[in-house]
Amino acid sequence: MSGNMIAALDGEFRAAMRLLASGVALVTTLDAAGAPCGIAMTAFMSLSMEPPSLLLAINRTASLLAPLEDNGRFAVNILAADQAAACQTFVTTAPGQRFGTLDWWMEDGLPLVESCVATILCRVEQTADFGSHRVVTGVVEKVTVGGGEPLVYVDGRYGRVSVDG
């Protein structure tokens, strides 16, 4: 394929993926010094029920990747619809200062975000590179369901789920 065809395909693919509504989570861990670190993600999904596991796709340049791999454990904090502003503040703040922007606590050796609809604690099972991302498989260690409406991200905007019926 020519460079122009690849650029066109990239643009079309990006436009199509913007139309896919996704849940929003803050994925968190501790770095080697014990400081909390995290990023907002929409690229996560359940993988298997046996064993309970999930999959993350993390850009290899993300500030979270090295600490997550070094720690070997992480938390997926699935955000509530009323946490859109907090999420935006988190992502626009320098990585070392993000946890000063929200309410959180430590549990089972991981930083957890308050008021989430669910929190899933995992240990890293395996990783693999694909393109610009590292695919991380996590085996679930603990789940807490808080309830409420989940935050959704679609077409560059935060929103709420609307379910028919």
C-alpha positions in Angstrom: 0.0 0.0 0.0 1.2 3.5 -0.7 1.7 6.1 2.0 -1.5 7.9 1.0 -3.6 4.8 1.1 -2.2 3.9 4.6 -2.9 7.4 5.9 -6.5 7.3 4.5 -7.0 3.8 6.1 -5.6 5.1 9.4 -8.0 8.1 9.3 -11.0 6.0 8.4 -10.2 3.4 11.1 -9.8 6.1 13.7 -13.1 7.6 12.7 -14.8 4.2 12.9 -13.4 3.5 16.4 -14.5 6.9 17.7 -18.1 5.6 17.1 -17.6 2.6 19.4 -18.9 3.5 22.9 -16.6 2.2 25.6 -16.5 2.1 29.4 -13.9 4.3 31.1 -11.6 3.1 33.8 -8.6 4.4 35.7 -6.1 1.7 35.7 -3.8 2.0 38.8 -0.7 0.5 40.4 2.3 1.5 42.5 5.7 2.3 41.2 8.9 0.9 42.6 9.0 3.8 45.2 5.5 3.0 46.3 3.9 6.0 44.7 0.5 5.6 43.0 0.3 5.9 39.2 -2.4 5.4 36.7 -4.0 6.3 33.4 -7.5 6.5 32.0 -8.3 3.7 29.6 -11.1 2.6 27.3 -9.0 -0.3 25.8 -9.9 -3.0 28.3 -12.3 -6.0 28.2 -13.2 -9.2 29.9 -11.2 -12.1 28.5 -12.4 -15.3 30.2 -14.5 -16.6 33.1 -12.3 -19.6 33.6 -10.1 -18.2 35.0 -11.7 -14.8 35.5 -9.4 -12.5 33.6 -9.3 -9.4 31.5 -7.2 -7.8 28.9 -5.7 -4.3 28.7 -4.1 -2.7 25.6 -1.6 0.0 26.9 0.3 2.3 24.6 4.0 1.4 25.0 4.7 5.1 25.7 2.2 5.3 28.6 3.5 6.4 32.0 1.7 3.4 33.6 3.3 0.6 31.6 6.7 0.2 33.3 5.3 0.5 36.9 2.5 -2.0 36.1 4.9 -4.5 34.7 7.4 -4.0 37.5 4.6 -4.3 40.2 2.9 -7.3 38.5 -0.5 -6.2 39.9 -3.0 -3.5 38.9 -6.5 -2.3 39.6 -9.2 -1.4 37.0 -11.4 1.3 38.6 -14.5 1.5 36.4 -15.8 5.0 36.6 -19.3 6.2 37.3 -21.2 8.6 35.0 -20.8 11.4 37.5 -17.0 11.1 37.5 -16.5 12.5 34.0 -15.0 15.8 35.2 -12.7 14.0 37.7 -11.5 11.8 34.8 -10.8 14.7 32.6 -8.9 16.5 35.3 -6.9 13.2 36.0 -5.9 12.8 32.3 -4.8 16.4 31.9 -2.7 16.5 35.0 1.0 15.5 35.0 1.4 11.8 35.8 3.2 12.4 39.1 0.4 14.7 40.4 -2.7 12.8 39.2 -3.6 11.3 42.5 -3.9 14.7 44.1 -6.9 15.4 41.9 -9.2 12.6 43.2 -10.2 10.7 46.3 -8.5 7.3 46.6 -7.2 4.9 49.2 -4.9 1.9 49.4 -6.3 -1.7 49.6 -4.5 -5.0 49.1 -1.4 -3.0 48.0 -3.0 -1.1 45.2 -4.4 2.5 44.9 -8.2 2.4 44.4 -10.4 5.2 43.3 -13.5 6.1 45.4 -17.1 6.0 44.1 -16.5 3.7 41.1 -19.2 1.5 39.8 -16.8 -1.5 40.1 -13.1 -2.2 41.0 -11.2 -5.2 39.8 -7.8 -6.2 41.2 -5.6 -8.3 39.0 -2.2 -9.8 38.8 -0.3 -9.7 35.5 -0.4 -13.2 33.8 1.3 -12.3 30.5 2.2 -9.5 28.1 2.7 -9.3 24.4 3.6 -6.4 22.1 1.3 -5.7 19.2 1.9 -2.6 17.1 2.1 0.5 19.3 0.6 -1.2 22.3 1.4 -3.9 24.9 -1.4 -6.3 25.5 -1.6 -7.2 29.2 -3.6 -10.2 30.4 -4.6 -9.9 34.1 -6.0 -12.7 36.2 -8.7 -11.4 38.6 -7.9 -11.6 42.3 -10.8 -9.5 43.8 -13.9 -7.7 42.6 -16.0 -5.0 44.3 -19.2 -3.8 42.7 -20.4 -0.4 43.9 -23.3 0.0 41.6 -24.5 3.1 39.7 -24.4 4.2 36.2 -21.1 3.7 34.3 -19.2 6.4 32.5 -19.1 6.0 28.7 -16.7 7.5 26.2 -17.7 7.9 22.5 -16.7 10.2 19.7 -14.3 12.2 22.0 -17.0 12.9 24.6 -18.1 11.4 28.0 -21.6 10.3 28.4 -24.1 7.9 30.0 -25.6 4.6 28.9 -29.1 4.6 27.6 -30.7 1.2 27.5 -34.0 0.4 25.7 -36.6 -1.7 27.5 
